[in-house]
Amino acid sequence: MVSRVERTPFADWWWTVDRLLLGLVFILMLGGIVLTLAGSPPVADRLGLPVFHFVGRQAFYMGFAAVIFVVVSFLSPRYVRRIALLVYLAGMAGVVLALLYGVEVKGARRWINFLGASVQPSEFVKPAFVILVAWAFSEGSRRKDVPGNILGFLMLGLTIVPIILQPDIGQTMLITIVWGALVFLSGLHLFWVLALGGAGAVGLFAAYKLLPHVTARINRFLDPQTGDTFQVDNALESFAQGGWLGKGPGEGTVKRILPDSHTDFIFAVTAEEFGIVVCLLLVFLFMTVVLRGLVLSRRNEDPFCRLAGAGLVTLFGIQSCINMAVNVHLIPAKGMTLPFISYGGSSLISLALGMGFLLAVTRKRPRAEYFHMWSGPVPAERPA
């Protein structure tokens, strides 16, 4: 047990970090390994790979992600901003490289080969984008000589234009929704919130008219007779066959024909093998992470930490909702991973970075540290 009187970096971290949030994320990570073990072997078999190929890679990525998650949570808000800027610049450079030279999959260029692995740079842009926009809006409200609001608006355009060109409408929508939430939480006039909602609706309509794959997905959602709904139909069948308690680990059958049973549709595999009860438990875990993050952000006295924490947990929550909603056919397919549960190295490391940032900005800090963070060293008291 770590004593409160110890003055080591670990002791200081242990007594200031939110241990409930820390524990919840580790529970999700362990759950991800178990559910990958359930959903990935049939996919590996179809591809002619060893049965536990994806399980081994997921365990490796998860270990790396856990290290990043903990290390990043040690950072001060100042270093969070600096690391976020570096990650954002590297991520956007990767997005441009993927657009120009990336591997084309199903008509989209979203991935680049790096050290023998396929990397999706846009995943790393998301948490860094939230941090930088939160800094811009909070700094703009604190200092009138800093055009923070203008920077926040410019960053949206600079970020989503290359991602739209890939094209990746799912990530674009996610980033835009989180950015809109940050605009609302930063206290900007309601006019801007309504204007942004209208602009988003126009953008979605334009994507529907101009991008064939978006048109096809929305049409299939509205009228299943207009296209192939194989994956969604089988995902719904997984929930029907699994019932409340499921068939048991390894007993699922629908996963054998679902191409994305280890990624986009792992929630459906969970329903068939472990039952709706376990699915509801997953929903409860995601909900608890979101609510805990919002409570911690609301309590924070620093404007940047408050806004960044709320933005990061909103990003996490919306991504979770999108994946689960696709699995139960509430929205068109988006190709979005379920946080810490779906297979994917880029997604795991990006999520670990984002949740590490969340722990870092929500750690308990004395008022003197807030003063130092914005204004430099705390003035020494004059001797009597």
Secondary structure as the mmCIF struct_conf table of DSSP 4:
data_model
#
loop_
_struct_conf.conf_type_id
_struct_conf.id
_struct_conf.beg_label_comp_id
_struct_conf.beg_label_asym_id
_struct_conf.beg_label_seq_id
_struct_conf.end_label_comp_id
_struct_conf.end_label_asym_id
_struct_conf.end_label_seq_id
TURN_TY1_P TURN_TY1_P1 ARG A 4 VAL A 5
BEND BEND1 THR A 8 THR A 8
HELX_RH_AL_P HELX_RH_AL_P1 PRO A 9 THR A 16
BEND BEND2 VAL A 17 VAL A 17
HELX_RH_AL_P HELX_RH_AL_P2 ARG A 19 GLY A 39
BEND BEND3 SER A 40 SER A 40
HELX_RH_AL_P HELX_RH_AL_P3 PRO A 41 ARG A 46
TURN_TY1_P TURN_TY1_P2 LEU A 47 GLY A 48
TURN_TY1_P TURN_TY1_P3 VAL A 51 PHE A 52
HELX_RH_AL_P HELX_RH_AL_P4 HIS A 53 SER A 73
TURN_TY1_P TURN_TY1_P4 PHE A 74 PHE A 74
HELX_RH_AL_P HELX_RH_AL_P5 PRO A 77 TYR A 101
HELX_LH_PP_P HELX_LH_PP_P1 GLY A 102 GLY A 102
STRN STRN1 VAL A 103 VAL A 105
TURN_TY1_P TURN_TY1_P5 LYS A 106 GLY A 107
STRN STRN2 ALA A 108 PHE A 114
TURN_TY1_P TURN_TY1_P6 LEU A 115 GLY A 116
STRN STRN3 ALA A 117 VAL A 119
HELX_RH_AL_P HELX_RH_AL_P6 PRO A 121 ARG A 142
TURN_TY1_P TURN_TY1_P7 LYS A 144 ASP A 145
BEND BEND4 VAL A 146 VAL A 146
HELX_RH_AL_P HELX_RH_AL_P7 GLY A 148 LEU A 165
TURN_TY1_P TURN_TY1_P8 GLN A 166 PRO A 167
HELX_RH_AL_P HELX_RH_AL_P8 ILE A 169 LEU A 185
TURN_TY1_P TURN_TY1_P9 SER A 186 GLY A 187
HELX_RH_AL_P HELX_RH_AL_P9 LEU A 190 LEU A 210
HELX_RH_AL_P HELX_RH_AL_P10 PRO A 212 LEU A 222
HELX_RH_3T_P HELX_RH_3T_P1 PRO A 224 THR A 226
BEND BEND5 GLY A 227 GLY A 227
HELX_RH_AL_P HELX_RH_AL_P11 PHE A 230 GLY A 242
TURN_TY1_P TURN_TY1_P10 GLY A 243 LEU A 245
BEND BEND6 LYS A 247 LYS A 247
TURN_TY1_P TURN_TY1_P11 PRO A 249 GLY A 250
BEND BEND7 THR A 253 THR A 253
HELX_RH_3T_P HELX_RH_3T_P2 VAL A 254 ARG A 256
TURN_TY1_P TURN_TY1_P12 ILE A 257 ILE A 257
TURN_TY1_P TURN_TY1_P13 PRO A 259 PHE A 265
HELX_RH_AL_P HELX_RH_AL_P12 ILE A 266 ARG A 299
BEND BEND8 ASP A 302 ASP A 302
HELX_RH_AL_P HELX_RH_AL_P13 PRO A 303 ASN A 327
TURN_TY1_P TURN_TY1_P14 VAL A 328 HIS A 329
BEND BEND9 LEU A 330 ILE A 331
HELX_LH_PP_P HELX_LH_PP_P2 THR A 337 LEU A 338
TURN_TY1_P TURN_TY1_P15 PRO A 339 ILE A 341
BEND BEND10 SER A 342 SER A 342
HELX_RH_AL_P HELX_RH_AL_P14 GLY A 345 VAL A 361
TURN_TY1_P TURN_TY1_P16 THR A 362 THR A 362
BEND BEND11 ARG A 363 ARG A 363
HELX_RH_AL_P HELX_RH_AL_P15 ARG A 367 SER A 375
BEND BEND12 GLY A 376 PRO A 377
HELX_LH_PP_P HELX_LH_PP_P3 VAL A 378 PRO A 383
#
